[in-house]
Amino acid sequence: MSENVKHTAGQYLTFTLAGEVFALDITAVKEVLELTAITRIPRMPDYLRGVINLRGQGVPVIDLRRKFGLECAKDSVNTCIIIVEVDGPEGRFNMGALADSVREVLEIGADEIMPAPKMGSAVKMDCIEGIGQQGDSFTIILKAERIFSGEELEQVQVPTPGAAEKIVIEPAVRVRQVQP
């Protein structure tokens, strides 16, 4: 991240992963859901937990712990799904991000946001918008659009109802029947 980047004050939804505090710009967050049934999709990356039904729309849910290479944990009563709106190859769409817990919405001033440090991290450095400082504690501010590469967004994008004309169904493997 460039040292010249100016950060603006804003509100951020804070959440936890493996005991660390992360944040997303509140303008990208659509809602926070209690953990609900997630339908697994075969042959998807391990960080993609599956899809949920959100008012008739399939929404992909990613496990941020797995995405960032953090230790996996069992779901708890505090585990939640943060619904964010991101830009994908086909336009804007909703995505769910699994978090250990949601904390609060913080107002972070521009003078309280520092550039991401230049050191090793479990989180890809390009998805870190900055580091927010609140007293003696730090909050890692993530940029929703940078969590995924364009190719990964194509993998997790779920067609909306009425978009059936965009779905391509590959022909099944034909099995030759052997006559006795």
OpenMM code with the backbone's topology and positions (N, CA, C; nanometers):
from openmm import Vec3, app, unit

residues = "MET SER GLU ASN VAL LYS HIS THR ALA GLY GLN TYR LEU THR PHE THR LEU ALA GLY GLU VAL PHE ALA LEU ASP ILE THR ALA VAL LYS GLU VAL LEU GLU LEU THR ALA ILE THR ARG ILE PRO ARG MET PRO ASP TYR LEU ARG GLY VAL ILE ASN LEU ARG GLY GLN GLY VAL PRO VAL ILE ASP LEU ARG ARG LYS PHE GLY LEU GLU CYS ALA LYS ASP SER VAL ASN THR CYS ILE ILE ILE VAL GLU VAL ASP GLY PRO GLU GLY ARG PHE ASN MET GLY ALA LEU ALA ASP SER VAL ARG GLU VAL LEU GLU ILE GLY ALA ASP GLU ILE MET PRO ALA PRO LYS MET GLY SER ALA VAL LYS MET ASP CYS ILE GLU GLY ILE GLY GLN GLN GLY ASP SER PHE THR ILE ILE LEU LYS ALA GLU ARG ILE PHE SER GLY GLU GLU LEU GLU GLN VAL GLN VAL PRO THR PRO GLY ALA ALA GLU LYS ILE VAL ILE GLU PRO ALA VAL ARG VAL ARG GLN VAL GLN PRO".split()
positions = [
    Vec3(0.0843, -0.1166, 0.0000),
    Vec3(0.0000, 0.0000, 0.0000),
    Vec3(0.0890, 0.1231, 0.0000),
    Vec3(0.0570, 0.2192, -0.0764),
    Vec3(0.1372, 0.3389, -0.0897),
    Vec3(0.1294, 0.4243, 0.0363),
    Vec3(0.2416, 0.4834, 0.0730),
    Vec3(0.2455, 0.5707, 0.1894),
    Vec3(0.1678, 0.6998, 0.1639),
    Vec3(0.1456, 0.7361, 0.0372),
    Vec3(0.0799, 0.8615, 0.0023),
    Vec3(-0.0719, 0.8530, 0.0059),
    Vec3(-0.1274, 0.7363, 0.0277),
    Vec3(-0.2720, 0.7194, 0.0260),
    Vec3(-0.3333, 0.7952, 0.1427),
    Vec3(-0.4314, 0.8800, 0.1128),
    Vec3(-0.5020, 0.9550, 0.2160),
    Vec3(-0.6247, 0.8749, 0.2571),
    Vec3(-0.6410, 0.8560, 0.3853),
    Vec3(-0.7562, 0.7841, 0.4369),
    Vec3(-0.8592, 0.8850, 0.4837),
    Vec3(-0.9851, 0.8506, 0.4644),
    Vec3(-1.0911, 0.9394, 0.5080),
    Vec3(-1.1601, 0.8808, 0.6294),
    Vec3(-1.2117, 0.9696, 0.7099),
    Vec3(-1.2864, 0.9253, 0.8274),
    Vec3(-1.4094, 0.8496, 0.7814),
    Vec3(-1.4532, 0.7585, 0.8633),
    Vec3(-1.5730, 0.6843, 0.8279),
    Vec3(-1.6164, 0.5920, 0.9387),
    Vec3(-1.7277, 0.5258, 0.9125),
    Vec3(-1.7786, 0.4271, 1.0061),
    Vec3(-1.7422, 0.2894, 0.9554),
    Vec3(-1.7016, 0.2027, 1.0481),
    Vec3(-1.6557, 0.0691, 1.0143),
    Vec3(-1.7214, -0.0327, 1.1055),
    Vec3(-1.7706, -0.1418, 1.0461),
    Vec3(-1.8239, -0.2531, 1.1236),
    Vec3(-1.7049, -0.3373, 1.1674),
    Vec3(-1.6901, -0.3585, 1.2974),
    Vec3(-1.5787, -0.4379, 1.3473),
    Vec3(-1.6268, -0.5791, 1.3796),
    Vec3(-1.5383, -0.6744, 1.3560),
    Vec3(-1.5670, -0.8155, 1.3819),
    Vec3(-1.4382, -0.8855, 1.4185),
    Vec3(-1.4507, -1.0064, 1.4731),
    Vec3(-1.3317, -1.0796, 1.5161),
    Vec3(-1.3097, -1.2048, 1.4322),
    Vec3(-1.1824, -1.2366, 1.4177),
    Vec3(-1.1347, -1.3607, 1.3564),
    Vec3(-1.0127, -1.4034, 1.4362),
    Vec3(-1.0178, -1.5216, 1.4944),
    Vec3(-0.9043, -1.5764, 1.5693),
    Vec3(-0.8511, -1.4779, 1.6724),
    Vec3(-0.9410, -1.4067, 1.7395),
    Vec3(-0.9014, -1.3159, 1.8456),
    Vec3(-0.8540, -1.1790, 1.8002),
    Vec3(-0.8437, -1.1567, 1.6697),
    Vec3(-0.8016, -1.0269, 1.6167),
    Vec3(-0.9235, -0.9485, 1.5703),
    Vec3(-0.9137, -0.8157, 1.5737),
    Vec3(-1.0247, -0.7298, 1.5328),
    Vec3(-1.0008, -0.6795, 1.3911),
    Vec3(-1.1015, -0.6996, 1.3067),
    Vec3(-1.0997, -0.6544, 1.1678),
    Vec3(-1.2174, -0.5606, 1.1483),
    Vec3(-1.2164, -0.4866, 1.0375),
    Vec3(-1.3261, -0.3941, 1.0101),
    Vec3(-1.3503, -0.3841, 0.8601),
    Vec3(-1.4753, -0.3556, 0.8259),
    Vec3(-1.5159, -0.3272, 0.6890),
    Vec3(-1.5892, -0.1945, 0.6886),
    Vec3(-1.5692, -0.1172, 0.5829),
    Vec3(-1.6413, 0.0090, 0.5679),
    Vec3(-1.7900, -0.0202, 0.5727),
    Vec3(-1.8618, 0.0514, 0.6548),
    Vec3(-2.0045, 0.0251, 0.6760),
    Vec3(-2.0853, 0.0429, 0.5474),
    Vec3(-2.0356, 0.1219, 0.4533),
    Vec3(-2.1103, 0.1424, 0.3286),
    Vec3(-2.1139, 0.0160, 0.2424),
    Vec3(-2.0195, -0.0767, 0.2636),
    Vec3(-2.0188, -0.2033, 0.1891),
    Vec3(-2.1045, -0.3094, 0.2571),
    Vec3(-2.1344, -0.2908, 0.3857),
    Vec3(-2.2087, -0.3900, 0.4631),
    Vec3(-2.3582, -0.3683, 0.4445),
    Vec3(-2.4265, -0.4750, 0.4042),
    Vec3(-2.5719, -0.4667, 0.3847),
    Vec3(-2.6478, -0.5116, 0.5084),
    Vec3(-2.6015, -0.6176, 0.5735),
    Vec3(-2.6656, -0.6664, 0.6958),
    Vec3(-2.5773, -0.7719, 0.7612),
    Vec3(-2.6119, -0.8047, 0.8852),
    Vec3(-2.5433, -0.9102, 0.9597),
    Vec3(-2.6482, -1.0130, 0.9972),
    Vec3(-2.6191, -1.1406, 0.9664),
    Vec3(-2.7129, -1.2495, 0.9918),
    Vec3(-2.6575, -1.3452, 1.0968),
    Vec3(-2.7474, -1.4044, 1.1727),
    Vec3(-2.7070, -1.5162, 1.2568),
    Vec3(-2.6674, -1.6298, 1.1639),
    Vec3(-2.5844, -1.7199, 1.2133),
    Vec3(-2.5432, -1.8341, 1.1328),
    Vec3(-2.6661, -1.9154, 1.0949),
    Vec3(-2.6773, -1.9469, 0.9688),
    Vec3(-2.7893, -2.0226, 0.9155),
    Vec3(-2.7352, -2.1403, 0.8356),
    Vec3(-2.8237, -2.2248, 0.7856),
    Vec3(-2.7807, -2.3413, 0.7077),
    Vec3(-2.7073, -2.2958, 0.5812),
    Vec3(-2.5894, -2.3537, 0.5606),
    Vec3(-2.5082, -2.3218, 0.4430),
    Vec3(-2.4994, -2.4470, 0.3580),
    Vec3(-2.5396, -2.4369, 0.2330),
    Vec3(-2.5356, -2.5495, 0.1398),
    Vec3(-2.3988, -2.5551, 0.0743),
    Vec3(-2.3299, -2.6653, 0.0945),
    Vec3(-2.1948, -2.6844, 0.0400),
    Vec3(-2.2030, -2.7049, -0.1107),
    Vec3(-2.1080, -2.6483, -0.1843),
    Vec3(-2.1000, -2.6652, -0.3299),
    Vec3(-1.9764, -2.7493, -0.3592),
    Vec3(-1.9945, -2.8628, -0.4274),
    Vec3(-1.8794, -2.9490, -0.4568),
    Vec3(-1.7756, -2.8798, -0.5461),
    Vec3(-1.6502, -2.9172, -0.5271),
    Vec3(-1.5380, -2.8747, -0.6096),
    Vec3(-1.5102, -2.7249, -0.6042),
    Vec3(-1.5457, -2.6609, -0.4963),
    Vec3(-1.5148, -2.5195, -0.4764),
    Vec3(-1.3944, -2.5089, -0.3836),
    Vec3(-1.3254, -2.3963, -0.3840),
    Vec3(-1.2117, -2.3795, -0.2934),
    Vec3(-1.2540, -2.4002, -0.1484),
    Vec3(-1.1610, -2.4445, -0.0634),
    Vec3(-1.1964, -2.4765, 0.0751),
    Vec3(-1.2463, -2.3561, 0.1542),
    Vec3(-1.2062, -2.2354, 0.1160),
    Vec3(-1.2545, -2.1171, 0.1879),
    Vec3(-1.3990, -2.0825, 0.1541),
    Vec3(-1.4541, -2.1405, 0.0475),
    Vec3(-1.5943, -2.1154, 0.0126),
    Vec3(-1.6796, -2.2153, 0.0892),
    Vec3(-1.7491, -2.1683, 0.1895),
    Vec3(-1.8307, -2.2549, 0.2746),
    Vec3(-1.9504, -2.3090, 0.1989),
    Vec3(-2.0063, -2.2298, 0.1054),
    Vec3(-2.1242, -2.2694, 0.0297),
    Vec3(-2.2116, -2.1496, 0.0023),
    Vec3(-2.3426, -2.1742, -0.0123),
    Vec3(-2.4368, -2.0654, -0.0380),
    Vec3(-2.5504, -2.0704, 0.0632),
    Vec3(-2.6077, -1.9532, 0.0882),
    Vec3(-2.7268, -1.9437, 0.1723),
    Vec3(-2.8386, -1.8840, 0.0894),
    Vec3(-2.9610, -1.9078, 0.1342),
    Vec3(-3.0777, -1.8488, 0.0705),
    Vec3(-3.1096, -1.7198, 0.1449),
    Vec3(-3.0924, -1.6083, 0.0776),
    Vec3(-3.1220, -1.4784, 0.1363),
    Vec3(-3.2383, -1.4167, 0.0593),
    Vec3(-3.3574, -1.4353, 0.1141),
    Vec3(-3.4802, -1.3844, 0.0521),
    Vec3(-3.4913, -1.4265, -0.0954),
    Vec3(-3.4676, -1.5560, -0.1197),
    Vec3(-3.4848, -1.6111, -0.2536),
    Vec3(-3.3643, -1.5984, -0.3443),
    Vec3(-3.2566, -1.5420, -0.2957),
    Vec3(-3.1354, -1.5256, -0.3757),
    Vec3(-3.0232, -1.6083, -0.3144),
    Vec3(-2.9507, -1.6816, -0.3970),
    Vec3(-2.8353, -1.7572, -0.3495),
    Vec3(-2.7184, -1.6626, -0.3270),
    Vec3(-2.6641, -1.6640, -0.2061),
    Vec3(-2.5515, -1.5764, -0.1718),
    Vec3(-2.4339, -1.6640, -0.1291),
    Vec3(-2.3195, -1.6520, -0.1982),
    Vec3(-2.2020, -1.7296, -0.1579),
    Vec3(-2.1491, -1.6820, -0.0228),
    Vec3(-2.1021, -1.7775, 0.0577),
    Vec3(-2.0475, -1.7458, 0.1895),
    Vec3(-1.9040, -1.7965, 0.1951),
    Vec3(-1.8127, -1.7062, 0.2286),
    Vec3(-1.6735, -1.7456, 0.2416),
    Vec3(-1.6350, -1.7460, 0.3886),
    Vec3(-1.5457, -1.8364, 0.4227),
    Vec3(-1.4929, -1.8460, 0.5582),
    Vec3(-1.3651, -1.7622, 0.5609),
    Vec3(-1.3716, -1.6451, 0.6232),
    Vec3(-1.2566, -1.5552, 0.6249),
    Vec3(-1.1353, -1.6162, 0.6936),
    Vec3(-1.1570, -1.7018, 0.7936),
    Vec3(-1.0436, -1.7676, 0.8585),
    Vec3(-0.9649, -1.8497, 0.7565),
    Vec3(-1.0356, -1.9295, 0.6791),
    Vec3(-0.9684, -2.0135, 0.5788),
    Vec3(-0.9072, -1.9278, 0.4686),
    Vec3(-0.9779, -1.8252, 0.4267),
    Vec3(-0.9282, -1.7381, 0.3205),
    Vec3(-0.7966, -1.6731, 0.3603),
    Vec3(-0.7850, -1.6353, 0.4872),
    Vec3(-0.6653, -1.5679, 0.5346),
    Vec3(-0.5611, -1.6626, 0.5927),
    Vec3(-0.5854, -1.7926, 0.5848),
    Vec3(-0.4885, -1.8899, 0.6343),
    Vec3(-0.4804, -1.8965, 0.7860),
    Vec3(-0.5886, -1.8595, 0.8543),
    Vec3(-0.5925, -1.8670, 1.0003),
    Vec3(-0.6422, -2.0048, 1.0429),
    Vec3(-0.6175, -2.0392, 1.1673),
    Vec3(-0.6625, -2.1678, 1.2206),
    Vec3(-0.8153, -2.1755, 1.2159),
    Vec3(-0.8680, -2.2880, 1.1691),
    Vec3(-1.0130, -2.3072, 1.1626),
    Vec3(-1.0684, -2.3263, 1.3035),
    Vec3(-1.1919, -2.2869, 1.3227),
    Vec3(-1.2580, -2.3003, 1.4525),
    Vec3(-1.3991, -2.3518, 1.4314),
    Vec3(-1.4529, -2.4122, 1.5359),
    Vec3(-1.5913, -2.4581, 1.5296),
    Vec3(-1.6840, -2.3377, 1.5354),
    Vec3(-1.7983, -2.3505, 1.4674),
    Vec3(-1.8980, -2.2448, 1.4735),
    Vec3(-1.9518, -2.2361, 1.6157),
    Vec3(-1.9836, -2.1153, 1.6584),
    Vec3(-2.0366, -2.0948, 1.7932),
    Vec3(-2.1644, -2.0123, 1.7845),
    Vec3(-2.2218, -1.9833, 1.8981),
    Vec3(-2.3431, -1.9028, 1.9043),
    Vec3(-2.3148, -1.7605, 1.8536),
    Vec3(-2.1898, -1.7167, 1.8588),
    Vec3(-2.1524, -1.5826, 1.8128),
    Vec3(-2.1163, -1.5760, 1.6653),
    Vec3(-2.0935, -1.6923, 1.6022),
    Vec3(-2.0574, -1.6941, 1.4613),
    Vec3(-2.1691, -1.6300, 1.3802),
    Vec3(-2.1309, -1.5438, 1.2870),
    Vec3(-2.2316, -1.4738, 1.2075),
    Vec3(-2.1851, -1.4591, 1.0633),
    Vec3(-2.2773, -1.4171, 0.9790),
    Vec3(-2.2493, -1.3953, 0.8379),
    Vec3(-2.2709, -1.2466, 0.8091),
    Vec3(-2.1653, -1.1813, 0.7631),
    Vec3(-2.1737, -1.0405, 0.7262),
    Vec3(-2.1997, -1.0352, 0.5762),
    Vec3(-2.3126, -0.9778, 0.5376),
    Vec3(-2.3466, -0.9648, 0.3963),
    Vec3(-2.2889, -0.8332, 0.3456),
    Vec3(-2.1999, -0.8436, 0.2463),
    Vec3(-2.1378, -0.7250, 0.1868),
    Vec3(-2.1691, -0.7208, 0.0385),
    Vec3(-2.1708, -0.6023, -0.0162),
    Vec3(-2.1918, -0.5847, -0.1603),
    Vec3(-2.0573, -0.5510, -0.2222),
    Vec3(-2.0171, -0.6292, -0.3233),
    Vec3(-1.8880, -0.6088, -0.3893),
    Vec3(-1.9071, -0.5981, -0.5398),
    Vec3(-1.8063, -0.5409, -0.6055),
    Vec3(-1.8060, -0.5337, -0.7509),
    Vec3(-1.7456, -0.6611, -0.8053),
    Vec3(-1.8193, -0.7284, -0.8946),
    Vec3(-1.7697, -0.8483, -0.9596),
    Vec3(-1.7608, -0.8263, -1.1084),
    Vec3(-1.7188, -0.9274, -1.1825),
    Vec3(-1.7063, -0.9160, -1.3277),
    Vec3(-1.8388, -0.8850, -1.3969),
    Vec3(-1.9499, -0.9267, -1.3369),
    Vec3(-2.0819, -0.9060, -1.3969),
    Vec3(-2.1597, -0.7943, -1.3285),
    Vec3(-2.0922, -0.7118, -1.2491),
    Vec3(-2.1597, -0.6047, -1.1762),
    Vec3(-2.1573, -0.6291, -1.0271),
    Vec3(-2.2363, -0.5534, -0.9534),
    Vec3(-2.2390, -0.5648, -0.8071),
    Vec3(-2.3218, -0.6854, -0.7648),
    Vec3(-2.2761, -0.7522, -0.6586),
    Vec3(-2.3504, -0.8654, -0.6047),
    Vec3(-2.3203, -0.8808, -0.4571),
    Vec3(-2.4053, -0.9565, -0.3890),
    Vec3(-2.3892, -0.9796, -0.2455),
    Vec3(-2.3033, -1.1019, -0.2205),
    Vec3(-2.2268, -1.0944, -0.1127),
    Vec3(-2.1404, -1.2031, -0.0706),
    Vec3(-2.1484, -1.2097, 0.0815),
    Vec3(-2.1443, -1.3300, 0.1368),
    Vec3(-2.1438, -1.3458, 0.2814),
    Vec3(-2.0034, -1.3759, 0.3300),
    Vec3(-1.9663, -1.3143, 0.4404),
    Vec3(-1.8359, -1.3376, 0.5011),
    Vec3(-1.8580, -1.3912, 0.6421),
    Vec3(-1.8087, -1.5114, 0.6672),
    Vec3(-1.8252, -1.5756, 0.7973),
    Vec3(-1.7241, -1.5168, 0.8951),
    Vec3(-1.7726, -1.4693, 1.0095),
    Vec3(-1.6866, -1.4098, 1.1118),
    Vec3(-1.7145, -1.4770, 1.2458),
    Vec3(-1.6161, -1.4750, 1.3350),
    Vec3(-1.6332, -1.5347, 1.4673),
    Vec3(-1.7388, -1.4603, 1.5478),
    Vec3(-1.7386, -1.3289, 1.5380),
    Vec3(-1.8386, -1.2460, 1.6061),
    Vec3(-1.8335, -1.1054, 1.5497),
    Vec3(-1.9424, -1.0327, 1.5671),
    Vec3(-1.9478, -0.8923, 1.5293),
    Vec3(-1.9400, -0.8125, 1.6574),
    Vec3(-1.8646, -0.7039, 1.6551),
    Vec3(-1.8458, -0.6238, 1.7763),
    Vec3(-1.9329, -0.4991, 1.7751),
    Vec3(-1.8960, -0.4010, 1.6930),
    Vec3(-1.9671, -0.2731, 1.6940),
    Vec3(-1.9340, -0.1944, 1.5682),
    Vec3(-2.0023, -0.0824, 1.5536),
    Vec3(-1.9695, 0.0114, 1.4472),
    Vec3(-1.8870, 0.1215, 1.5114),
    Vec3(-1.7664, 0.1438, 1.4565),
    Vec3(-1.6758, 0.2453, 1.5092),
    Vec3(-1.6633, 0.3605, 1.4119),
    Vec3(-1.6513, 0.4792, 1.4656),
    Vec3(-1.6158, 0.5972, 1.3868),
    Vec3(-1.4643, 0.6086, 1.3974),
    Vec3(-1.3961, 0.6006, 1.2839),
    Vec3(-1.2498, 0.6098, 1.2845),
    Vec3(-1.2121, 0.7321, 1.2009),
    Vec3(-1.1402, 0.8234, 1.2629),
    Vec3(-1.0974, 0.9456, 1.1949),
    Vec3(-0.9826, 0.9194, 1.1001),
    Vec3(-0.9678, 1.0065, 1.0008),
    Vec3(-0.8608, 0.9923, 0.9017),
    Vec3(-0.7237, 0.9910, 0.9683),
    Vec3(-0.7075, 1.0677, 1.0762),
    Vec3(-0.5793, 1.0739, 1.1457),
    Vec3(-0.5530, 0.9489, 1.2301),
    Vec3(-0.6539, 0.8633, 1.2454),
    Vec3(-0.6390, 0.7397, 1.3232),
    Vec3(-0.6134, 0.6181, 1.2335),
    Vec3(-0.6037, 0.6397, 1.1014),
    Vec3(-0.5802, 0.5290, 1.0077),
    Vec3(-0.4400, 0.5405, 0.9508),
    Vec3(-0.3626, 0.4338, 0.9711),
    Vec3(-0.2256, 0.4276, 0.9218),
    Vec3(-0.2199, 0.3306, 0.8039),
    Vec3(-0.1210, 0.3465, 0.7175),
    Vec3(-0.1029, 0.2471, 0.6113),
    Vec3(-0.0683, 0.1114, 0.6717),
    Vec3(-0.0969, 0.0052, 0.5983),
    Vec3(-0.0630, -0.1294, 0.6447),
    Vec3(0.0880, -0.1415, 0.6594),
    Vec3(0.1355, -0.2050, 0.7667),
    Vec3(0.2802, -0.2198, 0.7846),
    Vec3(0.3402, -0.3106, 0.6783),
    Vec3(0.4655, -0.2912, 0.6492),
    Vec3(0.5372, -0.3704, 0.5485),
    Vec3(0.6044, -0.4888, 0.6163),
    Vec3(0.5224, -0.5901, 0.6530),
    Vec3(0.5778, -0.7107, 0.7152),
    Vec3(0.4888, -0.8287, 0.6817),
    Vec3(0.5358, -0.9471, 0.7129),
    Vec3(0.4577, -1.0671, 0.6862),
    Vec3(0.3269, -1.0648, 0.7634),
    Vec3(0.2245, -1.1246, 0.7045),
    Vec3(0.0932, -1.1274, 0.7684),
    Vec3(0.0156, -1.2449, 0.7133),
    Vec3(-0.0744, -1.2989, 0.7945),
    Vec3(-0.1600, -1.4073, 0.7470),
    Vec3(-0.2597, -1.3559, 0.6449),
    Vec3(-0.2868, -1.2248, 0.6482),
    Vec3(-0.3805, -1.1628, 0.5555),
    Vec3(-0.3026, -1.1093, 0.4371),
    Vec3(-0.3540, -1.1329, 0.3149),
    Vec3(-0.2892, -1.0754, 0.1983),
    Vec3(-0.2825, -0.9244, 0.2173),
    Vec3(-0.1654, -0.8673, 0.2014),
    Vec3(-0.1455, -0.7254, 0.2281),
    Vec3(-0.2279, -0.6361, 0.1355),
    Vec3(-0.2567, -0.6805, 0.0137),
    Vec3(-0.3303, -0.5950, -0.0781),
    Vec3(-0.4786, -0.5816, -0.0416),
    Vec3(-0.5295, -0.6627, 0.0486),
    Vec3(-0.6700, -0.6487, 0.0886),
    Vec3(-0.6848, -0.5645, 0.2149),
    Vec3(-0.5722, -0.5184, 0.2695),
    Vec3(-0.5768, -0.4322, 0.3871),
    Vec3(-0.5810, -0.2875, 0.3422),
    Vec3(-0.6859, -0.2188, 0.3800),
    Vec3(-0.7021, -0.0771, 0.3485),
    Vec3(-0.6119, 0.0077, 0.4378),
    Vec3(-0.5991, -0.0336, 0.5624),
    Vec3(-0.5172, 0.0391, 0.6582),
    Vec3(-0.5329, -0.0219, 0.7961),
    Vec3(-0.4692, 0.0394, 0.8925),
    Vec3(-0.4768, -0.0047, 1.0315),
    Vec3(-0.5355, 0.1103, 1.1122),
    Vec3(-0.6500, 0.0851, 1.1754),
    Vec3(-0.7128, 0.1874, 1.2587),
    Vec3(-0.6636, 0.1759, 1.4014),
    Vec3(-0.6327, 0.2900, 1.4614),
    Vec3(-0.5846, 0.2892, 1.5991),
    Vec3(-0.6882, 0.3546, 1.6890),
    Vec3(-0.7299, 0.2796, 1.7897),
    Vec3(-0.8237, 0.3279, 1.8905),
    Vec3(-0.7562, 0.3100, 2.0255),
    Vec3(-0.6968, 0.4167, 2.0773),
    Vec3(-0.6217, 0.4053, 2.2029),
    Vec3(-0.4995, 0.3191, 2.1809),
    Vec3(-0.4864, 0.2131, 2.2610),
    Vec3(-0.3722, 0.1220, 2.2486),
    Vec3(-0.4005, 0.0027, 2.1589),
    Vec3(-0.5213, -0.0073, 2.1063),
    Vec3(-0.5559, -0.1240, 2.0238),
    Vec3(-0.5612, -0.0875, 1.8755),
    Vec3(-0.5437, -0.1901, 1.7932),
    Vec3(-0.5435, -0.1717, 1.6484),
    Vec3(-0.6555, -0.2533, 1.5867),
    Vec3(-0.7095, -0.2024, 1.4761),
    Vec3(-0.8122, -0.2703, 1.3987),
    Vec3(-0.7637, -0.2783, 1.2547),
    Vec3(-0.7641, -0.3998, 1.1988),
    Vec3(-0.7222, -0.4181, 1.0600),
    Vec3(-0.8418, -0.3865, 0.9713),
    Vec3(-0.8301, -0.2816, 0.8911),
    Vec3(-0.9395, -0.2390, 0.8041),
    Vec3(-0.9220, -0.3063, 0.6683),
    Vec3(-1.0226, -0.3862, 0.6302),
    Vec3(-1.0191, -0.4601, 0.5042),
    Vec3(-1.0976, -0.3861, 0.3967),
    Vec3(-1.0585, -0.4048, 0.2727),
    Vec3(-1.1317, -0.3523, 0.1574),
    Vec3(-1.2025, -0.4713, 0.0938),
    Vec3(-1.3356, -0.4723, 0.0987),
    Vec3(-1.4144, -0.5872, 0.0531),
    Vec3(-1.3767, -0.6310, -0.0885),
    Vec3(-1.3610, -0.5373, -0.1818),
    Vec3(-1.3307, -0.5729, -0.3207),
    Vec3(-1.1935, -0.6360, -0.3375),
    Vec3(-1.1028, -0.6119, -0.2424),
    Vec3(-0.9671, -0.6655, -0.2552),
    Vec3(-0.9503, -0.8014, -0.1893),
    Vec3(-1.0504, -0.8472, -0.1166),
    Vec3(-1.0385, -0.9777, -0.0513),
    Vec3(-1.0288, -1.0874, -0.1567),
    Vec3(-1.0923, -1.0658, -0.2724),
    Vec3(-1.0916, -1.1642, -0.3801),
    Vec3(-1.0299, -1.1078, -0.5062),
    Vec3(-0.9636, -1.1936, -0.5813),
    Vec3(-0.9173, -1.1564, -0.7146),
    Vec3(-1.0365, -1.1675, -0.8095),
    Vec3(-1.0263, -1.1118, -0.9270),
    Vec3(-1.1345, -1.1192, -1.0265),
    Vec3(-1.1729, -1.2628, -1.0588),
    Vec3(-1.0729, -1.3517, -1.0687),
    Vec3(-1.0985, -1.4929, -1.0991),
    Vec3(-1.1773, -1.5586, -0.9849),
    Vec3(-1.1415, -1.5271, -0.8617),
    Vec3(-1.2126, -1.5838, -0.7470),
    Vec3(-1.3562, -1.5326, -0.7420),
    Vec3(-1.3780, -1.4054, -0.7758),
    Vec3(-1.5144, -1.3518, -0.7778),
    Vec3(-1.5996, -1.4235, -0.8809),
    Vec3(-1.5404, -1.4584, -0.9953),
    Vec3(-1.6146, -1.5338, -1.0966),
    Vec3(-1.6553, -1.6704, -1.0436),
    Vec3(-1.5687, -1.7344, -0.9626),
    Vec3(-1.5987, -1.8666, -0.9080),
    Vec3(-1.7140, -1.8630, -0.8098),
    Vec3(-1.7221, -1.7578, -0.7280),
    Vec3(-1.8219, -1.7564, -0.6222),
    Vec3(-1.9498, -1.6840, -0.6587),
    Vec3(-1.9540, -1.6165, -0.7734),
    Vec3(-2.0737, -1.5425, -0.8095),
    Vec3(-2.1864, -1.6388, -0.8410),
    Vec3(-2.3003, -1.6196, -0.7752),
    Vec3(-2.4170, -1.7053, -0.7938),
    Vec3(-2.5188, -1.6295, -0.8776),
    Vec3(-2.5687, -1.6915, -0.9870),
    Vec3(-2.6669, -1.6216, -1.0692),
    Vec3(-2.7933, -1.5896, -0.9898),
    Vec3(-2.8511, -1.4759, -1.0193),
    Vec3(-2.9763, -1.4384, -0.9558),
    Vec3(-3.0925, -1.4993, -1.0320),
    Vec3(-3.2086, -1.5177, -0.9669),
    Vec3(-3.3236, -1.5721, -1.0373),
    Vec3(-3.3548, -1.4875, -1.1607),
    Vec3(-3.3883, -1.5531, -1.2691),
    Vec3(-3.4182, -1.4830, -1.3933),
    Vec3(-3.2968, -1.4705, -1.4830),
    Vec3(-3.1795, -1.5125, -1.4348),
    Vec3(-3.0586, -1.5037, -1.5150),
    Vec3(-3.0230, -1.6404, -1.5726),
    Vec3(-3.1215, -1.7245, -1.5902),
    Vec3(-3.0974, -1.8617, -1.6365),
    Vec3(-3.0320, -1.8653, -1.7741),
    Vec3(-3.0554, -1.7635, -1.8555),
    Vec3(-2.9962, -1.7647, -1.9882),
    Vec3(-2.8441, -1.7552, -1.9840),
    Vec3(-2.7859, -1.7155, -1.8702),
    Vec3(-2.6420, -1.7056, -1.8570),
    Vec3(-2.5789, -1.8348, -1.8073),
    Vec3(-2.6588, -1.9275, -1.7604),
    Vec3(-2.6067, -2.0519, -1.7057),
    Vec3(-2.5738, -2.1478, -1.8198),
    Vec3(-2.4526, -2.1986, -1.8180),
    Vec3(-2.4105, -2.2951, -1.9191),
    Vec3(-2.4007, -2.4298, -1.8508),
    Vec3(-2.4716, -2.5270, -1.9028),
    Vec3(-2.4686, -2.6610, -1.8447),
    Vec3(-2.3816, -2.7475, -1.9336),
    Vec3(-2.2763, -2.8004, -1.8732),
    Vec3(-2.1848, -2.8870, -1.9468),
    Vec3(-2.2512, -3.0232, -1.9677),
    Vec3(-2.2297, -3.0854, -2.0828),
    Vec3(-2.2878, -3.2182, -2.1042),
    Vec3(-2.2285, -3.3193, -2.0072),
    Vec3(-2.3118, -3.4097, -1.9621),
    Vec3(-2.2685, -3.5134, -1.8690),
    Vec3(-2.1806, -3.6149, -1.9413),
    Vec3(-2.0971, -3.6817, -1.8656),
    Vec3(-2.0144, -3.7874, -1.9227),
    Vec3(-2.1062, -3.9029, -1.9605),
    Vec3(-2.0936, -3.9496, -2.0808),
    Vec3(-2.1793, -4.0591, -2.1255),
    Vec3(-2.1177, -4.1921, -2.0839),
    Vec3(-2.2011, -4.2759, -2.0271),
    Vec3(-2.1568, -4.4084, -1.9851),
    Vec3(-2.2121, -4.5103, -2.0828),
    Vec3(-2.1258, -4.5905, -2.1361),
    Vec3(-2.1674, -4.6917, -2.2317),
    Vec3(-2.2186, -4.8119, -2.1555),
    Vec3(-2.3393, -4.8539, -2.1875),
    Vec3(-2.3947, -4.9714, -2.1220),
    Vec3(-2.3455, -5.0962, -2.1943),
    Vec3(-2.3081, -5.1941, -2.1140),
    Vec3(-2.2601, -5.3193, -2.1690),
    Vec3(-2.3765, -5.4169, -2.1705),
    Vec3(-2.4030, -5.4750, -2.2885),
    Vec3(-2.5107, -5.5714, -2.3024),
    Vec3(-2.4620, -5.7090, -2.2547),
    Vec3(-2.5415, -5.7800, -2.1737),
    Vec3(-2.4992, -5.9138, -2.1272),
    Vec3(-2.5047, -6.0168, -2.2376),
] * unit.nanometer
topology = app.Topology()
chain = topology.addChain("A")
for resn in residues:
    res = topology.addResidue(resn, chain)
    for name in ("N", "CA", "C"):
        topology.addAtom(name, app.Element.getBySymbol(name[0]), res)
